[in-house]
Amino acid sequence: MKTILAHVLVATLVVATFSLGCKKSPGSTPQLSVSASTIGFQTQGADSTVIITCNSQWSIDNPVSAWLQLSESDGSSGTATIKLTSSPNTSGATRSGILVVTATNGQSRRIIVSQAGSIYPSYNVSPLPPDSTGMTSTAVQLTNNITVGWNIGNTLEAPGGETGWGNPPITAEYVAYMKNLGFNAVRLPCAWDFHVDNKSTAHIDPNWLQRVHDVVQYCISNNLYVLLNIHWDGGWLDCSATGARADSINAKQKAFWEQIATKMRDFDEHLMFASANEPDPTNAAQMNVLLSYHQSFVDAVRSTGGHNTYRVLVVQAPSNLINNFPVDPTPARMAFEEHDYTPSQFTILGSDASWGKMFYYWGAGHHSAIEPDRNATWGEEDYLMTYFDSMKAKFVDKGIPFLMGEYGAYRRTTPKDLPTHNDAVDYWITFNTKQAIAHGLKPFFWETGGMVDRSADTVKDTRTVNAIFAGAH
């Protein structure tokens, strides 16, 4: 299941000034000063100013006029403020030059200007003015409308494409069927790097963007809330919290989200974006790296404007590490996501591991006397209640919505006490659904085709469906 500020590169600038030999007029001291001897411009283009003070006429030689414009290139005695405007640098390489200010009194100064290039071109090619139509709910208000959701797992995030892991293509009929079962929200785990048609520019295949757009439309047409993310995707972001490739990861995050956000911009507030899936920081330093990835996500989405100015954005991290969130220019539109598979030996472990055996039986009244060595030894009700209480206190009570973006427990055929095992799975699902909702955590069941036949639009595992809604009501 490993399947939330564009990064601005500004070159380190070297301060350098020099004076040419000058001839002093009798009774006059030549004067020429500039307020900055080095100026670095943001990749996407920006304005800067320099103040020139001189006691004679002066002029500026600008050898980089192709990308840097000056409001004035000459002047007379006194003080002048010059505006410098750089165009976006999409070359991929740093560019620089030296502006030489020369005065008729014999003095000269130079200003070193530079602008780092973007690793990838900007895809924010059609930004719109902010549009709050259909986008009036805060993150708290919006998530309060969610009852219980499900994941269309092992599908849009599959490396081999939508059907790469054996599931059929998502249909409008399937989405409508799930809505009729009682779900009112869906999480769309989605890969994007697998669908890049030009690695050098991080350009997403427009056919894939359209396909994801179509699936989102199926959901919105059924009045479902939708959480669309970048999901594992080969691990280029989720497995990179060490910061070793932070520049390129932030650049890709920016490029991808500019494309995704622009394509999905017309959808109303029912659509939420999430920047990652189960990222792997293990300490505070790595958490800061992850925050930079989330910041790139927030900045890229907001930069596209329109409905995206107000869209609810979701970031994910280990809850014990995240204490700060990315800076969002739009207030009250941020939510947090974490997943619940506790204890993993019961919920998802598929075979015995060196660190622990599979649990087949979980929870009070659901241990087996027939196979006691497979009873859960940790992670039961008290443990989970402590977790739910702590998440409510850390996030929900502070006005930060909490999405339990994945949770689930799954049936095995190998237990010797199969009736007790199946009862335990039902109990875990109902308990976690109920307690999540009671604590303000919005649950999305992880479903990969074992619960519902997506081709026939029929329930395959009635017990799981009943257990979810027993906890939801």
C-alpha positions as CSV (number, residue, x, y, z in Angstrom):
1,M,0.0,0.0,0.0
2,K,3.1,2.1,-0.2
3,T,2.2,2.8,-3.5
4,I,0.9,18.8,1.8
5,L,6.2,26.7,-2.4
6,A,7.7,26.0,-5.6
7,H,11.4,25.3,-4.8
8,V,13.2,28.5,-5.5
9,L,16.8,28.1,-6.5
10,V,18.7,31.3,-6.0
11,A,22.4,31.1,-6.6
12,T,24.9,32.2,-4.0
13,L,26.1,35.5,-5.1
14,V,29.5,37.0,-4.6
15,V,29.7,40.6,-3.6
16,A,32.1,42.4,-5.9
17,T,32.7,46.1,-6.5
18,F,35.6,47.9,-8.0
19,S,36.6,51.4,-8.8
20,L,38.2,52.5,-12.0
21,G,40.9,55.0,-12.0
22,C,39.3,58.4,-12.1
23,K,40.2,62.0,-12.6
24,K,39.0,64.2,-9.9
25,S,37.7,67.6,-10.8
26,P,39.3,70.4,-8.9
27,G,37.4,71.0,-5.6
28,S,35.0,68.0,-6.3
29,T,35.1,64.4,-5.0
30,P,33.7,61.9,-7.5
31,Q,30.8,59.9,-6.0
32,L,29.0,56.8,-7.2
33,S,27.3,54.2,-5.1
34,V,24.8,51.4,-5.7
35,S,22.6,49.9,-3.0
36,A,23.2,46.3,-4.0
37,S,26.2,44.7,-5.6
38,T,24.6,41.3,-6.0
39,I,20.9,40.5,-6.8
40,G,19.5,37.0,-7.1
41,F,16.2,36.5,-8.9
42,Q,13.6,33.8,-8.4
43,T,13.3,31.1,-11.0
44,Q,9.8,32.1,-11.9
45,G,10.8,35.7,-12.4
46,A,10.5,38.7,-10.1
47,D,11.2,42.4,-9.5
48,S,14.0,44.0,-7.6
49,T,15.3,47.5,-7.1
50,V,18.7,49.2,-6.9
51,I,19.3,52.8,-5.8
52,I,22.0,54.7,-7.5
53,T,23.5,57.8,-6.0
54,C,26.0,59.9,-8.1
55,N,27.2,63.4,-8.4
56,S,27.5,63.3,-12.2
57,Q,25.8,61.7,-15.2
58,W,25.8,57.9,-15.3
59,S,24.7,55.0,-17.4
60,I,24.2,51.2,-17.1
61,D,25.5,48.6,-19.5
62,N,23.1,45.6,-19.4
63,P,24.5,42.6,-21.3
64,V,21.6,40.4,-20.2
65,S,18.7,42.4,-21.6
66,A,17.2,39.3,-23.1
67,W,15.9,38.3,-19.7
68,L,16.4,41.3,-17.5
69,Q,14.8,44.7,-18.1
70,L,15.7,48.0,-16.4
71,S,13.2,50.8,-15.8
72,E,16.0,53.3,-16.5
73,S,19.5,52.8,-18.1
74,D,21.0,56.3,-17.5
75,G,20.6,59.3,-15.3
76,S,22.1,62.5,-14.0
77,S,23.4,63.8,-10.7
78,G,21.3,62.8,-7.6
79,T,19.6,59.7,-6.4
80,A,17.6,57.3,-8.7
81,T,15.7,54.1,-8.0
82,I,15.9,51.5,-10.8
83,K,13.5,48.7,-11.1
84,L,14.9,45.4,-12.4
85,T,12.5,42.9,-13.8
86,S,13.5,39.3,-14.7
87,S,11.5,37.0,-16.9
88,P,11.0,33.3,-15.8
89,N,14.0,31.1,-16.4
90,T,12.8,27.8,-18.0
91,S,16.2,27.0,-19.4
92,G,17.1,24.5,-16.7
93,A,20.5,26.2,-16.2
94,T,21.5,29.1,-14.1
95,R,22.0,32.4,-15.9
96,S,24.0,35.4,-14.8
97,G,25.6,38.7,-15.9
98,I,27.2,41.8,-14.7
99,L,25.6,45.2,-14.9
100,V,28.2,47.9,-15.1
101,V,27.3,51.4,-13.9
102,T,29.6,54.0,-15.2
103,A,29.7,57.7,-14.3
104,T,31.2,60.6,-16.2
105,N,33.1,61.5,-13.0
106,G,35.3,58.5,-13.6
107,Q,33.7,56.1,-11.1
108,S,32.3,52.7,-12.0
109,R,30.4,50.0,-10.0
110,R,29.2,46.6,-11.0
111,I,26.1,44.6,-10.0
112,I,26.2,40.9,-10.3
113,V,22.8,39.5,-11.3
114,S,21.9,35.8,-11.5
115,Q,18.8,33.6,-11.8
116,A,18.8,29.8,-11.3
117,G,17.0,27.7,-13.8
118,S,14.2,25.3,-13.1
119,I,14.9,21.6,-13.4
120,Y,11.5,21.3,-15.2
121,P,9.6,23.9,-17.1
122,S,6.7,25.7,-15.3
123,Y,3.3,24.2,-16.1
124,N,1.4,27.0,-14.4
125,V,0.7,28.4,-17.9
126,S,-2.9,29.6,-17.3
127,P,-3.3,30.8,-13.7
128,L,-6.8,32.2,-13.0
129,P,-8.0,34.8,-10.5
130,P,-9.4,33.3,-7.2
131,D,-12.9,31.9,-7.6
132,S,-14.8,30.9,-4.5
133,T,-17.8,29.7,-6.3
134,G,-18.7,26.3,-4.8
135,M,-15.7,26.5,-2.6
136,T,-17.0,28.2,0.6
137,S,-16.6,25.4,3.1
138,T,-13.6,25.3,5.4
139,A,-11.7,22.1,5.8
140,V,-13.5,21.4,9.1
141,Q,-16.9,22.1,7.5
142,L,-16.2,20.0,4.5
143,T,-14.9,17.0,6.3
144,N,-17.8,17.1,8.7
145,N,-19.9,16.1,5.8
146,I,-17.9,12.8,5.3
147,T,-19.4,9.8,7.0
148,V,-17.4,6.8,5.7
149,G,-15.3,6.4,2.6
150,W,-13.5,3.7,0.6
151,N,-10.4,3.5,-1.5
152,I,-10.4,2.3,-5.1
153,G,-7.1,0.6,-4.3
154,N,-4.7,-1.3,-6.5
155,T,-6.0,0.5,-9.6
156,L,-5.0,4.0,-10.6
157,E,-1.7,3.7,-8.6
158,A,-0.7,0.4,-10.3
159,P,2.7,0.5,-12.1
160,G,1.3,-1.2,-15.1
161,G,-1.6,1.2,-15.5
162,E,-5.2,1.0,-14.3
163,T,-5.6,-2.7,-14.9
164,G,-1.9,-3.6,-14.0
165,W,-2.8,-5.3,-10.8
166,G,-5.8,-7.2,-12.1
167,N,-8.6,-4.9,-11.4
168,P,-11.0,-3.8,-14.2
169,P,-11.2,-0.1,-15.3
170,I,-13.2,2.1,-13.0
171,T,-16.7,2.6,-14.4
172,A,-19.4,5.2,-13.6
173,E,-21.7,2.3,-12.7
174,Y,-19.3,0.9,-10.1
175,V,-18.9,4.3,-8.5
176,A,-22.7,4.7,-8.4
177,Y,-23.0,1.2,-6.9
178,M,-20.6,2.1,-4.0
179,K,-22.6,5.3,-3.4
180,N,-25.8,3.3,-3.2
181,L,-24.1,0.9,-0.6
182,G,-23.8,3.9,1.7
183,F,-20.3,5.4,1.1
184,N,-20.2,9.2,0.6
185,A,-16.5,9.7,0.0
186,V,-13.8,8.0,-2.1
187,R,-10.0,8.1,-2.0
188,L,-8.3,7.7,-5.4
189,P,-4.7,6.4,-4.9
190,C,-3.0,7.6,-8.1
191,A,0.4,7.2,-9.8
192,W,1.8,10.0,-12.0
193,D,5.5,9.3,-12.5
194,F,4.5,6.0,-14.1
195,H,2.6,8.1,-16.7
196,V,5.2,10.7,-17.6
197,D,5.8,10.8,-21.3
198,N,9.0,13.0,-21.1
199,K,11.2,12.3,-18.1
200,S,13.4,15.4,-18.9
201,T,10.4,17.7,-18.5
202,A,8.3,15.7,-16.0
203,H,5.4,16.1,-18.5
204,I,2.4,13.9,-17.6
205,D,0.7,12.1,-20.5
206,P,-2.4,14.1,-21.2
207,N,-4.4,10.9,-21.8
208,W,-3.7,9.9,-18.3
209,L,-4.7,13.3,-16.9
210,Q,-7.9,13.0,-18.8
211,R,-8.6,9.5,-17.6
212,V,-8.1,10.5,-13.9
213,H,-10.3,13.6,-14.6
214,D,-13.0,11.2,-15.9
215,V,-12.9,9.1,-12.8
216,V,-13.1,12.1,-10.6
217,Q,-16.1,13.2,-12.6
218,Y,-17.8,9.9,-12.0
219,C,-17.4,10.5,-8.3
220,I,-18.5,14.2,-8.3
221,S,-21.5,13.3,-10.4
222,N,-22.6,11.0,-7.5
223,N,-22.1,13.9,-5.0
224,L,-19.1,12.0,-3.4
225,Y,-16.2,13.7,-1.7
226,V,-13.0,12.8,-3.4
227,L,-9.4,12.6,-2.1
228,L,-6.9,12.5,-5.0
229,N,-3.3,12.0,-4.2
230,I,0.2,11.1,-5.5
231,H,0.4,7.5,-4.1
232,W,3.8,5.8,-3.7
233,D,4.4,6.1,-7.5
234,G,7.7,4.1,-7.2
235,G,8.6,5.8,-4.0
236,W,10.2,8.9,-5.6
237,L,8.8,11.1,-2.8
238,D,7.5,8.9,-0.1
239,C,10.8,7.1,0.3
240,S,13.0,10.2,0.1
241,A,12.8,12.0,3.4
242,T,16.6,11.9,3.9
243,G,16.9,15.0,1.7
244,A,19.5,13.5,-0.6
245,R,17.6,14.5,-3.7
246,A,15.4,17.2,-2.2
247,D,16.0,19.7,-5.0
248,S,14.8,17.3,-7.7
249,I,11.9,16.0,-5.6
250,N,10.6,19.5,-4.9
251,A,11.0,20.3,-8.6
252,K,9.0,17.2,-9.6
253,Q,6.4,17.9,-6.9
254,K,5.9,21.4,-8.3
255,A,5.8,20.2,-11.9
256,F,3.3,17.4,-11.2
257,W,0.9,19.4,-9.1
258,E,0.9,22.3,-11.5
259,Q,-0.3,19.9,-14.1
260,I,-2.8,18.0,-11.9
261,A,-4.2,21.1,-10.3
262,T,-4.7,22.9,-13.6
263,K,-6.5,19.8,-15.1
264,M,-8.8,19.4,-12.1
265,R,-9.3,23.1,-11.4
266,D,-12.9,23.3,-12.4
267,F,-14.2,20.8,-9.9
268,D,-15.9,22.3,-6.8
269,E,-15.0,21.7,-3.2
270,H,-16.0,18.0,-3.3
271,L,-12.4,17.4,-4.6
272,M,-9.5,17.4,-2.2
273,F,-5.8,17.0,-3.1
274,A,-3.3,15.1,-1.0
275,S,0.5,15.4,-1.6
276,A,1.8,12.0,-0.5
277,N,1.1,8.6,0.8
278,E,2.8,7.1,3.9
279,P,6.0,9.1,3.6
280,D,8.9,7.7,5.7
281,P,10.6,10.4,7.9
282,T,12.0,8.9,11.1
283,N,13.3,12.0,12.9
284,A,12.8,15.8,13.1
285,A,15.4,16.6,10.4
286,Q,13.7,14.3,7.9
287,M,10.3,15.7,8.9
288,N,11.6,19.1,7.9
289,V,12.5,17.7,4.5
290,L,9.1,16.3,4.1
291,L,7.6,19.6,5.0
292,S,9.5,21.2,2.1
293,Y,7.8,18.6,-0.2
294,H,4.4,19.5,1.2
295,Q,5.2,23.2,0.9
296,S,6.0,22.7,-2.8
297,F,2.6,21.0,-3.2
298,V,0.7,23.8,-1.5
299,D,2.4,26.5,-3.5
300,A,2.0,24.7,-6.8
301,V,-1.8,24.1,-6.3
302,R,-2.5,27.6,-5.0
303,S,-0.5,29.2,-7.9
304,T,-3.0,27.8,-10.4
305,G,-5.8,29.9,-8.9
306,G,-9.5,29.6,-9.7
307,H,-11.1,27.0,-7.4
308,N,-7.7,25.8,-6.4
309,T,-7.2,29.0,-4.4
310,Y,-9.7,27.6,-1.9
311,R,-9.4,23.8,-2.3
312,V,-8.9,21.7,0.8
313,L,-5.3,20.3,0.8
314,V,-4.2,17.2,2.8
315,V,-0.7,16.4,4.0
316,Q,0.5,13.1,5.5
317,A,3.2,12.3,7.9
318,P,3.8,10.2,11.0
319,S,1.6,11.8,13.6
320,N,4.3,11.6,16.3
321,L,6.7,13.7,14.1
322,I,4.5,16.4,12.6
323,N,4.1,19.5,14.7
324,N,4.0,22.1,12.0
325,F,2.2,22.4,8.7
326,P,3.2,24.0,5.4
327,V,2.4,27.7,5.1
328,D,-0.9,28.1,3.3
329,P,-2.0,31.5,2.0
330,T,-5.6,30.4,2.2
331,P,-6.7,30.0,5.8
332,A,-8.6,27.0,7.2
333,R,-8.2,24.8,4.2
334,M,-5.7,22.2,5.5
335,A,-6.3,18.7,6.7
336,F,-4.1,15.8,8.0
337,E,-4.1,12.2,7.0
338,E,-2.8,9.0,8.6
339,H,-3.6,5.3,8.2
340,D,-4.7,2.6,10.7
341,Y,-3.6,-1.0,10.4
342,T,-3.0,-1.7,14.0
343,P,-1.9,-4.3,14.8
344,S,-0.4,-5.1,11.4
345,Q,0.1,-8.7,12.4
346,F,-3.6,-9.1,12.4
347,T,-4.7,-6.7,9.7
348,I,-2.3,-7.0,6.8
349,L,0.6,-9.4,7.5
350,G,0.4,-12.1,4.9
351,S,3.0,-14.5,6.4
352,D,5.0,-15.0,9.5
353,A,7.9,-12.6,9.7
354,S,11.2,-12.7,11.7
355,W,9.8,-9.9,13.9
356,G,6.5,-11.5,14.6
357,K,3.9,-14.0,13.7
358,M,0.5,-13.4,12.1
359,F,-2.4,-12.8,14.5
360,Y,-5.7,-14.5,13.5
361,Y,-7.7,-13.4,16.6
362,W,-8.2,-9.9,17.9
363,G,-10.2,-8.2,20.6
364,A,-12.1,-9.1,23.8
365,G,-14.2,-12.2,23.3
366,H,-12.5,-13.0,20.0
367,H,-9.4,-14.9,21.1
368,S,-9.2,-18.6,20.2
369,A,-8.7,-21.5,22.7
370,I,-8.0,-23.7,19.7
371,E,-5.1,-21.7,18.4
372,P,-3.9,-19.5,21.3
373,D,-0.5,-18.8,19.8
374,R,-2.3,-16.8,17.1
375,N,-4.1,-14.5,19.5
376,A,-3.2,-10.8,19.4
377,T,-0.7,-9.9,22.1
378,W,-0.7,-6.1,21.5
379,G,-2.6,-3.4,19.6
380,E,-6.1,-4.3,21.0
381,E,-8.9,-2.0,22.2
382,D,-7.1,-0.1,25.0
383,Y,-4.1,0.5,22.7
384,L,-6.3,1.8,19.9
385,M,-8.4,3.9,22.3
386,T,-5.3,5.7,23.4
387,Y,-4.4,6.3,19.8
388,F,-7.8,7.7,18.9
389,D,-7.8,9.9,22.0
390,S,-4.4,11.3,21.2
391,M,-5.3,12.0,17.5
392,K,-8.5,13.8,18.6
393,A,-6.5,16.0,21.1
394,K,-3.6,16.7,18.7
395,F,-5.6,17.5,15.6
396,V,-9.4,17.4,15.7
397,D,-9.7,19.5,19.0
398,K,-7.3,22.1,17.4
399,G,-9.5,22.5,14.3
400,I,-7.3,20.3,12.1
401,P,-9.5,17.7,10.3
402,F,-8.1,14.2,10.4
403,L,-8.7,11.8,7.6
404,M,-8.0,8.1,8.3
405,G,-7.2,7.7,4.6
406,E,-6.7,3.9,4.9
407,Y,-7.8,1.3,7.4
408,G,-8.8,-2.3,7.2
409,A,-8.5,-5.9,8.3
410,Y,-8.8,-8.9,6.0
411,R,-9.8,-12.5,6.2
412,R,-7.5,-15.4,5.9
413,T,-8.3,-19.0,5.0
414,T,-5.5,-20.6,7.1
415,P,-6.8,-20.2,10.7
416,K,-7.7,-23.4,12.5
417,D,-10.6,-21.6,14.3
418,L,-12.1,-19.9,11.2
419,P,-15.4,-18.8,12.8
420,T,-13.6,-17.0,15.6
421,H,-11.2,-15.5,13.1
422,N,-14.0,-14.1,10.9
423,D,-15.8,-12.8,14.0
424,A,-12.6,-11.0,15.0
425,V,-12.2,-9.4,11.6
426,D,-15.8,-8.2,11.7
427,Y,-15.2,-6.9,15.2
428,W,-12.0,-5.0,14.3
429,I,-13.6,-3.3,11.4
430,T,-16.7,-2.3,13.3
431,F,-14.7,-1.1,16.4
432,N,-12.2,1.0,14.3
433,T,-15.0,2.5,12.1
434,K,-17.1,3.4,15.2
435,Q,-14.2,4.8,17.3
436,A,-12.7,6.8,14.4
437,I,-16.0,8.5,13.7
438,A,-16.7,9.1,17.4
439,H,-13.3,10.8,17.7
440,G,-13.8,12.9,14.6
441,L,-11.5,10.9,12.4
442,K,-13.0,10.3,8.9
443,P,-12.4,6.6,7.8
444,F,-11.7,5.4,4.3
445,F,-11.7,1.6,4.0
446,W,-8.9,0.1,1.9
447,E,-10.6,-1.9,-0.8
448,T,-8.8,-3.6,-3.6
449,G,-11.6,-5.8,-5.1
450,G,-12.0,-8.4,-2.4
451,M,-15.1,-6.7,-0.9
452,V,-17.0,-5.8,-4.1
453,D,-16.9,-7.3,-7.6
454,R,-16.1,-4.3,-9.7
455,S,-17.1,-5.9,-13.0
456,A,-20.5,-7.2,-11.8
457,D,-21.1,-4.4,-9.2
458,T,-22.1,-6.9,-6.5
459,V,-20.9,-7.5,-3.0
460,K,-18.5,-10.4,-2.6
461,D,-17.8,-10.0,1.2
462,T,-21.1,-9.1,2.8
463,R,-19.7,-9.5,6.3
464,T,-17.1,-6.7,5.7
465,V,-19.7,-4.4,4.2
466,N,-22.0,-5.0,7.2
467,A,-19.1,-4.5,9.7
468,I,-18.2,-1.1,8.1
469,F,-21.8,0.2,8.3
470,A,-22.4,-1.3,11.8
471,G,-19.6,1.0,12.9
472,A,-20.7,3.9,10.8
473,H,-24.3,4.0,12.2
